[in-house]
């Protein structure tokens, strides 16, 4: 995001939330906080915990917009993501007493493949983050990392992501 903001001269400030430190004591591995894949029949519904935490943190840091990288395919996992986002925005505004905050979902009408093509075509060195836990590298085992690996494996692009733990080999 920062690379693209510099290229197009759009001021963006990025912050890193280390969710591992925040949630690790509360949830046992494999940390299914936010599912980005089709759920199995016995799996619980994905939660909006990460969206709430990241929105609240972004607003506290003075952000006016939080960009949420949801695609058209994600609607099958979280069919009411637009409604959830609206409620989270209302909650953040009410709780912080602010009027200027929003969540933008710019790729809602695109597939995973289309988004990957856009990112790789526009900036092959674009920094994107999928890991639900933070840290210097992607963890390689959370739902976000597994989905990232799967999306790259289905594309013509090489995944150059550095993972802390890589169980794929």
N, CA, C and O of each residue as an XYZ file, in Angstrom:
676
protein
N       0.833     -1.183      0.000
C       0.000      0.000      0.000
C       0.879      1.248      0.000
O       0.611      2.201     -0.732
N       1.935      1.242      0.827
C       2.787      2.422      0.912
C       3.502      2.677     -0.418
O       3.654      3.825     -0.833
N       3.941      1.599     -1.085
C       4.611      1.743     -2.373
C       3.692      2.414     -3.386
O       4.110      3.323     -4.104
N       2.441      1.964     -3.443
C       1.485      2.553     -4.380
C       1.153      3.991     -4.000
O       0.962      4.829     -4.881
N       1.080      4.290     -2.708
C       0.771      5.652     -2.296
C       1.879      6.614     -2.712
O       1.607      7.747     -3.109
N       3.125      6.162     -2.620
C       4.236      7.004     -3.049
C       4.221      7.206     -4.559
O       4.471      8.309     -5.044
N       3.929      6.142     -5.298
C       3.898      6.233     -6.755
C       2.856      7.228     -7.228
O       3.114      8.000     -8.151
N       1.670      7.223     -6.602
C       0.582      8.087     -7.047
C       0.423      9.340     -6.197
O      -0.577     10.050     -6.306
N       1.423      9.610     -5.342
C       1.455     10.813     -4.527
C       0.190     10.981     -3.677
O      -0.400     12.059     -3.605
N      -0.204      9.864     -3.035
C      -1.347      9.874     -2.124
C      -0.785      9.669     -0.717
O      -0.164      8.640     -0.449
N      -0.990     10.628      0.182
C      -0.432     10.469      1.527
C      -1.104      9.326      2.284
O      -2.322      9.320      2.465
N      -0.305      8.368      2.720
C      -0.795      7.222      3.478
C       0.188      6.963      4.597
O       1.402      6.975      4.393
N      -0.348      6.729      5.778
C       0.489      6.348      6.900
C       0.100      4.929      7.277
O      -1.082      4.642      7.465
N       1.070      4.044      7.389
C       0.763      2.658      7.717
C       1.232      2.347      9.122
O       2.234      2.882      9.597
N       0.491      1.474      9.775
C       0.837      1.029     11.113
C       0.731     -0.483     11.155
O      -0.101     -1.074     10.467
N       1.555     -1.092     11.944
C       1.543     -2.536     12.082
C       0.932     -2.903     13.428
O       1.351     -2.412     14.476
N      -0.062     -3.771     13.374
C      -0.666     -4.277     14.594
C      -0.149     -5.697     14.775
O      -0.349     -6.542     13.903
N       0.503     -5.968     15.877
C       0.992     -7.311     16.121
C      -0.107     -8.102     16.826
O      -0.193     -8.127     18.053
N      -0.943     -8.747     16.011
C      -2.074     -9.481     16.550
C      -1.641    -10.720     17.318
O      -2.378    -11.213     18.173
N      -0.463    -11.219     17.022
C       0.037    -12.379     17.753
C       0.121    -12.049     19.244
O      -0.329    -12.833     20.079
N       0.692    -10.899     19.576
C       0.815    -10.514     20.984
C      -0.550    -10.253     21.615
O      -0.752    -10.509     22.802
N      -1.478     -9.745     20.820
C      -2.788     -9.406     21.336
C      -3.639    -10.644     21.611
O      -4.292    -10.730     22.652
N      -3.635    -11.607     20.680
C      -4.546    -12.738     20.782
C      -3.904    -14.067     21.164
O      -4.617    -14.988     21.562
N      -2.602    -14.198     21.059
C      -1.950    -15.479     21.302
C      -2.299    -16.089     22.660
O      -2.518    -17.297     22.737
N      -2.358    -15.299     23.732
C      -2.708    -15.919     25.019
C      -4.157    -16.419     25.085
O      -4.496    -17.220     25.956
N      -4.998    -15.955     24.181
C      -6.417    -16.263     24.260
C      -6.868    -17.418     23.379
O      -7.868    -18.070     23.680
N      -6.140    -17.682     22.286
C      -6.615    -18.632     21.287
C      -5.541    -19.676     20.990
O      -4.402    -19.315     20.696
N      -5.880    -20.949     21.058
C      -4.897    -21.986     20.739
C      -4.673    -22.099     19.231
O      -5.560    -21.742     18.456
N      -3.494    -22.592     18.794
C      -3.249    -22.780     17.360
C      -4.318    -23.688     16.760
O      -4.866    -24.525     17.477
N      -4.631    -23.558     15.485
C      -3.976    -22.759     14.452
C      -4.521    -21.361     14.285
O      -4.443    -20.832     13.177
N      -5.056    -20.736     15.287
C      -5.474    -19.339     15.286
C      -6.530    -19.000     14.226
O      -6.282    -18.141     13.380
N      -7.680    -19.641     14.250
C      -8.700    -19.379     13.224
C      -9.523    -18.136     13.530
O     -10.741    -18.225     13.682
N      -8.875    -16.980     13.621
C      -9.600    -15.746     13.941
C     -10.462    -15.266     12.788
O     -11.575    -14.778     12.988
N      -9.943    -15.408     11.597
C     -10.663    -14.877     10.448
C     -10.479    -15.832      9.291
O      -9.371    -15.961      8.771
N     -11.522    -16.495      8.882
C     -11.429    -17.443      7.772
C     -11.554    -16.694      6.460
O     -12.413    -15.824      6.315
N     -10.708    -17.026      5.513
C     -10.785    -16.436      4.178
C     -10.913    -17.557      3.153
O     -10.463    -17.424      2.015
N     -11.516    -18.635      3.557
C     -11.669    -19.786      2.682
C     -13.045    -20.384      2.948
O     -13.661    -20.088      3.972
N     -13.528    -21.215      2.042
C     -14.825    -21.846      2.304
C     -14.779    -22.641      3.603
O     -13.811    -23.354      3.869
N     -15.811    -22.517      4.395
C     -15.857    -23.195      5.682
C     -16.359    -24.625      5.514
O     -17.204    -24.905      4.664
N     -15.831    -25.518      6.332
C     -16.337    -26.883      6.382
C     -17.625    -26.854      7.198
O     -17.831    -25.936      7.992
N     -18.498    -27.851      7.013
C     -19.791    -27.823      7.717
C     -19.693    -27.697      9.233
O     -20.567    -27.092      9.855
N     -18.652    -28.252      9.836
C     -18.550    -28.203     11.290
C     -17.734    -27.027     11.808
O     -17.520    -26.910     13.014
N     -17.269    -26.145     10.904
C     -16.468    -24.998     11.325
C     -17.359    -23.851     11.778
O     -18.456    -23.673     11.250
N     -16.894    -23.067     12.759
C     -17.669    -21.902     13.190
C     -17.619    -20.798     12.140
O     -16.725    -20.768     11.295
N     -18.571    -19.912     12.203
C     -18.585    -18.752     11.302
C     -17.355    -17.892     11.544
O     -16.884    -17.809     12.678
N     -16.823    -17.250     10.507
C     -15.686    -16.362     10.733
C     -16.117    -15.160     11.554
O     -17.274    -14.744     11.502
N     -15.190    -14.612     12.305
C     -15.536    -13.469     13.136
C     -15.052    -12.184     12.491
O     -14.239    -12.196     11.567
N     -15.565    -11.088     12.994
C     -15.159     -9.774     12.503
C     -14.181     -9.135     13.480
O     -13.985     -7.920     13.454
N     -13.567     -9.940     14.338
C     -12.657     -9.413     15.353
C     -11.532     -8.597     14.728
O     -11.244     -7.489     15.179
N     -10.899     -9.137     13.699
C      -9.776     -8.420     13.082
C     -10.222     -7.104     12.456
O      -9.506     -6.106     12.532
N     -11.395     -7.097     11.839
C     -11.897     -5.868     11.229
C     -12.197     -4.819     12.296
O     -11.897     -3.641     12.105
N     -12.780     -5.232     13.407
C     -13.077     -4.298     14.491
C     -11.790     -3.742     15.090
O     -11.655     -2.530     15.263
N     -10.848     -4.624     15.405
C      -9.589     -4.189     16.023
C      -8.810     -3.277     15.088
O      -8.342     -2.218     15.506
N      -8.666     -3.675     13.823
C      -7.879     -2.854     12.899
C      -8.561     -1.524     12.611
O      -7.882     -0.509     12.450
N      -9.890     -1.506     12.542
C     -10.613     -0.247     12.306
C     -10.451      0.710     13.483
O     -10.171      1.895     13.305
N     -10.631      0.181     14.670
C     -10.499      1.001     15.870
C      -9.077      1.559     15.976
O      -8.889      2.741     16.265
N      -8.084      0.709     15.744
C      -6.692      1.142     15.814
C      -6.384      2.189     14.743
O      -5.724      3.191     15.018
N      -6.867      1.951     13.521
C      -6.631      2.916     12.436
C      -7.219      4.278     12.784
O      -6.572      5.306     12.581
N      -8.446      4.287     13.309
C      -9.089      5.549     13.679
C      -8.345      6.235     14.823
O      -8.195      7.457     14.822
N      -7.878      5.451     15.799
C      -7.096      6.029     16.899
C      -5.813      6.690     16.394
O      -5.349      7.679     16.961
N      -5.250      6.133     15.327
C      -4.012      6.684     14.747
C      -4.298      7.859     13.814
O      -3.371      8.447     13.256
N      -5.580      8.206     13.643
C      -5.935      9.353     12.816
C      -6.293      9.022     11.382
O      -6.496      9.932     10.577
N      -6.377      7.749     11.040
C      -6.746      7.375      9.676
C      -8.186      7.764      9.392
O      -9.049      7.683     10.266
N      -8.430      8.177      8.190
C      -9.782      8.531      7.769
C     -10.450      7.373      7.035
O     -11.677      7.275      7.000
N      -9.619      6.482      6.439
C     -10.126      5.342      5.679
C      -9.288      4.112      6.000
O      -8.061      4.183      6.071
N      -9.963      2.984      6.193
C      -9.297      1.693      6.308
C      -9.649      0.910      5.054
O     -10.828      0.706      4.766
N      -8.652      0.469      4.306
C      -8.877     -0.325      3.104
C      -8.918     -1.797      3.477
O      -7.986     -2.324      4.085
N     -10.008     -2.453      3.105
C     -10.221     -3.863      3.426
C     -10.225     -4.642      2.108
O     -11.075     -4.409      1.249
N      -9.285     -5.556      1.954
C      -9.083     -6.259      0.682
C     -10.005     -7.468      0.538
O      -9.542     -8.607      0.476
N     -11.283     -7.219      0.488
C     -12.274     -8.275      0.286
C     -12.591     -8.355     -1.204
O     -12.741     -7.330     -1.869
N     -12.692     -9.572     -1.722
C     -13.016     -9.772     -3.133
C     -14.427    -10.328     -3.275
O     -15.091    -10.645     -2.288
N     -14.869    -10.439     -4.522
C     -16.207    -10.993     -4.774
C     -16.311    -12.423     -4.271
O     -17.383    -12.849     -3.840
N     -15.223    -13.166     -4.318
C     -15.241    -14.558     -3.852
C     -15.346    -14.659     -2.331
O     -15.816    -15.667     -1.804
N     -14.915    -13.633     -1.640
C     -15.008    -13.639     -0.183
C     -16.454    -13.534      0.301
O     -16.749    -13.842      1.456
N     -17.344    -13.104     -0.573
C     -18.746    -12.981     -0.186
C     -19.345    -14.318      0.214
O     -20.275    -14.359      1.019
N     -18.824    -15.421     -0.340
C     -19.360    -16.734      0.031
C     -18.998    -17.094      1.473
O     -19.711    -17.860      2.122
N     -17.894    -16.541      1.971
C     -17.458    -16.811      3.337
C     -18.120    -15.833      4.306
O     -18.585    -16.226      5.376
N     -18.158    -14.572      3.927
C     -18.770    -13.541      4.762
C     -19.759    -12.766      3.889
O     -19.444    -11.680      3.401
N     -20.959    -13.331      3.694
C     -21.902    -12.723      2.750
C     -22.396    -11.331      3.147
O     -22.880    -10.590      2.290
N     -22.287    -10.965      4.398
C     -22.784     -9.659      4.837
C     -21.643     -8.710      5.176
O     -21.775     -7.879      6.075
N     -20.511     -8.827      4.456
C     -19.331     -8.016      4.787
C     -19.614     -6.524      4.651
O     -19.086     -5.732      5.432
N     -20.429     -6.120      3.685
C     -20.761     -4.689      3.562
C     -21.525     -4.202      4.783
O     -21.228     -3.136      5.321
N     -22.506     -4.980      5.220
C     -23.280     -4.604      6.408
C     -22.398     -4.588      7.653
O     -22.497     -3.684      8.482
N     -21.542     -5.589      7.776
C     -20.633     -5.651      8.919
C     -19.728     -4.425      8.929
O     -19.528     -3.806      9.974
N     -19.181     -4.075      7.766
C     -18.291     -2.909      7.666
C     -19.005     -1.629      8.071
O     -18.441     -0.792      8.776
N     -20.254     -1.478      7.620
C     -21.027     -0.288      7.992
C     -21.231     -0.210      9.509
O     -21.109      0.861     10.103
N     -21.537     -1.336     10.118
C     -21.744     -1.367     11.571
C     -20.445     -1.073     12.320
O     -20.453     -0.379     13.337
N     -19.327     -1.603     11.814
C     -18.028     -1.338     12.444
C     -17.701      0.148     12.348
O     -17.223      0.734     13.319
N     -17.949      0.767     11.198
C     -17.716      2.206     11.034
C     -18.559      2.987     12.035
O     -18.060      3.893     12.703
N     -19.838      2.634     12.136
C     -20.714      3.307     13.102
C     -20.193      3.144     14.528
O     -20.178      4.102     15.301
N     -19.767      1.935     14.872
C     -19.244      1.646     16.204
C     -17.996      2.478     16.503
O     -17.878      3.059     17.582
N     -17.064      2.532     15.545
C     -15.826      3.288     15.737
C     -16.136      4.773     15.899
O     -15.607      5.422     16.802
N     -16.985      5.310     15.034
C     -17.344      6.728     15.117
C     -18.003      7.058     16.451
O     -17.669      8.054     17.093
N     -18.939      6.214     16.856
C     -19.654      6.446     18.108
C     -18.713      6.346     19.301
O     -18.730      7.205     20.183
N     -17.899      5.309     19.329
C     -17.022      5.077     20.464
C     -15.937      6.144     20.595
O     -15.594      6.547     21.706
N     -15.399      6.598     19.471
C     -14.323      7.598     19.514
C     -14.830      9.028     19.388
O     -14.058      9.974     19.548
N     -16.103      9.195     19.108
C     -16.655     10.539     18.973
C     -16.103     11.279     17.770
O     -15.854     12.483     17.829
N     -15.914     10.554     16.682
C     -15.390     11.173     15.455
C     -16.441     11.086     14.361
O     -17.355     10.263     14.429
N     -16.309     11.940     13.350
C     -17.274     11.949     12.257
C     -16.667     11.479     10.942
O     -17.396     11.141     10.010
N     -15.339     11.454     10.860
C     -14.677     11.213      9.576
C     -13.865      9.909      9.611
O     -12.652      9.933      9.816
N     -14.544      8.780      9.409
C     -13.877      7.482      9.302
C     -14.737      6.581      8.431
O     -15.965      6.609      8.517
N     -14.085      5.781      7.592
C     -14.819      4.876      6.716
C     -13.969      3.651      6.414
O     -12.748      3.674      6.575
N     -14.618      2.590      5.978
C     -13.940      1.391      5.498
C     -14.216      1.302      4.013
O     -15.371      1.313      3.588
N     -13.155      1.213      3.218
C     -13.284      1.097      1.772
C     -12.949     -0.329      1.352
O     -11.963     -0.906      1.812
N     -13.775     -0.891      0.479
C     -13.553     -2.239     -0.045
C     -13.404     -2.113     -1.568
O     -14.347     -2.386     -2.309
N     -12.208     -1.695     -2.035
C     -12.038     -1.363     -3.449
C     -12.085     -2.548     -4.417
O     -12.303     -2.344     -5.611
N     -11.891     -3.761     -3.943
C     -11.853     -4.922     -4.849
C     -13.073     -5.818     -4.693
O     -13.022     -6.993     -5.058
N     -14.151     -5.296     -4.167
C     -15.342     -6.088     -3.895
C     -15.922     -6.727     -5.156
O     -16.543     -7.788     -5.088
N     -15.721     -6.084     -6.299
C     -16.264     -6.608     -7.556
C     -15.230     -7.390     -8.359
O     -15.479     -7.720     -9.519
N     -14.086     -7.690     -7.772
C     -13.004     -8.414     -8.461
C     -12.808     -9.792     -7.832
O     -13.102     -9.995     -6.655
N     -12.306    -10.735     -8.632
C     -11.958    -12.058     -8.113
C     -10.543    -12.011     -7.541
O      -9.803    -11.051     -7.756
N     -10.181    -13.069     -6.807
C      -8.822    -13.141     -6.259
C      -7.792    -13.053     -7.378
O      -6.795    -12.341     -7.256
N      -8.033    -13.772     -8.459
C      -7.096    -13.779     -9.589
C      -6.960    -12.389    -10.209
O      -5.855    -11.962    -10.546
N      -8.090    -11.682    -10.361
C      -8.049    -10.332    -10.928
C      -7.246     -9.381    -10.044
O      -6.470     -8.569    -10.547
N      -7.431     -9.481     -8.733
C      -6.696     -8.616     -7.808
C      -5.206     -8.927     -7.871
O      -4.385     -8.011     -7.918
N      -4.853    -10.193     -7.873
C      -3.443    -10.573     -7.966
C      -2.840    -10.063     -9.279
O      -1.710     -9.574     -9.289
N      -3.577    -10.172    -10.375
C      -3.096     -9.645    -11.655
C      -2.895     -8.133    -11.609
O      -1.906     -7.621    -12.134
N      -3.827     -7.421    -10.985
C      -3.709     -5.958    -10.857
C      -2.458     -5.609    -10.061
O      -1.667     -4.764    -10.481
N      -2.275     -6.258     -8.911
C      -1.122     -5.961     -8.058
C       0.190     -6.284     -8.748
O       1.122     -5.480     -8.714
N       0.274     -7.437     -9.365
C       1.531     -7.854     -9.985
C       1.821     -7.048    -11.254
O       2.981     -6.762    -11.552
N       0.788     -6.684    -11.995
C       0.976     -5.914    -13.214
C       1.384     -4.471    -12.897
O       2.239     -3.904    -13.577
N       0.778     -3.883    -11.874
C       1.038     -2.489    -11.537
C       2.323     -2.285    -10.765
O       2.982     -1.257    -10.923
N       2.684     -3.226     -9.951
C       3.873     -3.050     -9.125
C       4.312     -4.410     -8.605
O       3.839     -4.871     -7.566
N       5.221     -5.048     -9.335
C       5.618     -6.405     -8.981
C       6.286     -6.459     -7.605
O       6.409     -7.535     -7.020
N       6.712     -5.317     -7.088
C       7.325     -5.282     -5.764
C       6.361     -4.716     -4.722
O       6.780     -4.339     -3.627
N       5.084     -4.658     -5.056
C       4.101     -4.110     -4.114
C       4.105     -4.929     -2.840
O       4.092     -6.160     -2.873
N       4.124     -4.234     -1.728
C       4.098     -4.920     -0.442
C       2.647     -5.172     -0.051
O       1.871     -4.237      0.151
N       2.301     -6.434      0.052
C       0.975     -6.805      0.527
C       1.159     -7.690      1.743
O       2.193     -8.340      1.898
N       0.176     -7.713      2.585
C       0.285     -8.480      3.824
C      -0.964     -9.322      3.988
O      -2.080     -8.813      3.882
N      -0.785    -10.599      4.244
C      -1.908    -11.516      4.421
C      -1.935    -12.162      5.793
O      -2.976    -12.660      6.219
N      -0.816    -12.163      6.486
C      -0.703    -12.865      7.770
C      -1.602    -12.218      8.818
O      -1.644    -10.996      8.959
N      -2.317    -13.067      9.547
C      -3.199    -12.564     10.600
C      -2.445    -12.203     11.865
O      -3.055    -11.684     12.800
N      -1.142    -12.456     11.936
C      -0.437    -12.336     13.206
C       0.629    -11.268     13.270
O       1.034    -10.911     14.377
N       1.102    -10.746     12.194
C       2.147     -9.731     12.274
C       3.501    -10.358     12.521
O       3.629    -11.582     12.540
N       4.493     -9.545     12.705
C       5.855    -10.030     12.874
C       6.674     -9.625     11.665
O       6.144     -9.031     10.726
N       7.966     -9.941     11.678
C       8.809     -9.510     10.554
C       8.500    -10.241      9.249
O       8.763     -9.708      8.171
N       7.942    -11.457      9.328
C       7.603    -12.235      8.142
C       6.207    -12.814      8.313
O       5.670    -12.858      9.421
N       5.631    -13.253      7.213
C       4.372    -13.995      7.294
C       4.637    -15.276      8.080
O       5.697    -15.885      7.928
N       3.682    -15.694      8.924
C       3.903    -16.881      9.763
C       3.908    -18.163      8.941
O       4.643    -19.096      9.266
N       3.100    -18.229      7.876
C       3.072    -19.402      7.022
C       2.031    -20.434      7.407
O       1.857    -21.421      6.692
N       1.319    -20.231      8.542
C       0.377    -21.262      8.961
C      -1.017    -20.747      9.326
O      -1.930    -21.553      9.502
N      -1.206    -19.448      9.444
C      -2.538    -18.931      9.769
C      -3.420    -18.980      8.508
O      -2.937    -19.251      7.409
N      -4.712    -18.711      8.693
C      -5.648    -18.758      7.566
C      -5.234    -17.790      6.456
O      -5.317    -18.132      5.276
N      -4.792    -16.596      6.822
C      -4.378    -15.614      5.815
C      -3.202    -16.097      4.985
O      -3.200    -15.943      3.763
N      -2.194    -16.685      5.640
C      -1.020    -17.196      4.924
C      -1.380    -18.380      4.027
O      -0.904    -18.477      2.897
N      -2.222    -19.276      4.538
C      -2.622    -20.435      3.740
C      -3.385    -20.011      2.493
O      -3.189    -20.571      1.415
N      -4.253    -19.022      2.647
C      -4.994    -18.509      1.500
C      -4.042    -17.844      0.513
O      -4.181    -18.022     -0.697
N      -3.073    -17.075      1.021
C      -2.088    -16.421      0.153
C      -1.342    -17.456     -0.690
O      -1.193    -17.297     -1.902
N      -0.877    -18.521     -0.025
C      -0.158    -19.587     -0.732
C      -1.037    -20.221     -1.813
O      -0.590    -20.470     -2.933
N      -2.283    -20.473     -1.456
C      -3.212    -21.096     -2.408
C      -3.448    -20.200     -3.623
O      -3.471    -20.677     -4.757
N      -3.622    -18.900     -3.381
C      -3.888    -17.978     -4.491
C      -2.689    -17.865     -5.417
O      -2.851    -17.814     -6.636
N      -1.492    -17.825     -4.857
C      -0.302    -17.786     -5.705
C      -0.148    -19.097     -6.470
O       0.238    -19.081     -7.639
N      -0.442    -20.229     -5.836
C      -0.287    -21.527     -6.510
C      -1.232    -21.664     -7.702
O      -0.936    -22.395     -8.648
N      -2.364    -20.967     -7.660
C      -3.333    -21.013     -8.758
C      -3.075    -19.941     -9.810
O      -3.815    -19.833    -10.787
N      -2.027    -19.152     -9.608
C      -1.713    -18.082    -10.559
C      -0.450    -18.437    -11.339
O       0.167    -19.479    -11.120
N      -0.089    -17.554    -12.241
C       1.148    -17.741    -12.999
C       2.319    -17.012    -12.347
O       3.420    -16.990    -12.895
N       2.085    -16.417    -11.183
C       3.116    -15.647    -10.495
C       3.803    -16.480     -9.421
O       3.186    -17.342     -8.796
N       5.077    -16.211     -9.220
C       5.836    -16.878     -8.172
C       5.579    -16.180     -6.843
O       5.569    -14.951     -6.770
N       5.375    -16.961     -5.807
C       5.191    -16.407     -4.468
C       6.574    -16.200     -3.858
O       7.240    -17.160     -3.470
N       6.998    -14.945     -3.775
C       8.313    -14.631     -3.202
C       8.211    -14.242     -1.729
O       9.165    -13.729     -1.145
N       7.052    -14.490     -1.143
C       6.821    -14.169      0.267
C       7.769    -14.972      1.143
O       7.967    -16.166      0.922
N       8.355    -14.314      2.139
C       9.189    -15.023      3.104
C       8.316    -15.406      4.289
O       7.745    -14.550      4.964
N       8.223    -16.716      4.530
C       7.413    -17.236      5.634
C       8.318    -17.675      6.772
O       9.376    -18.258      6.534
N       7.908    -17.399      8.015
C       8.669    -17.851      9.191
C       8.628    -19.362      9.293
O       9.642    -20.005      9.565
N       7.444    -19.928      9.074
C       7.247    -21.368      9.139
C       6.588    -21.774      7.825
O       5.537    -21.238      7.472
N       7.178    -22.694      7.112
C       6.609    -23.106      5.849
C       6.415    -24.619      5.867
O       7.376    -25.382      5.771
N       5.167    -25.035      5.990
C       4.840    -26.458      6.020
C       4.526    -27.014      4.642
O       4.200    -28.193      4.509
N       4.621    -26.177      3.612
C       4.224    -26.638      2.278
C       5.251    -27.557      1.649
O       4.925    -28.255      0.688
N       6.477    -27.589      2.146
C       7.493    -28.436      1.531
C       7.586    -29.783      2.197
O       8.398    -30.616      1.794
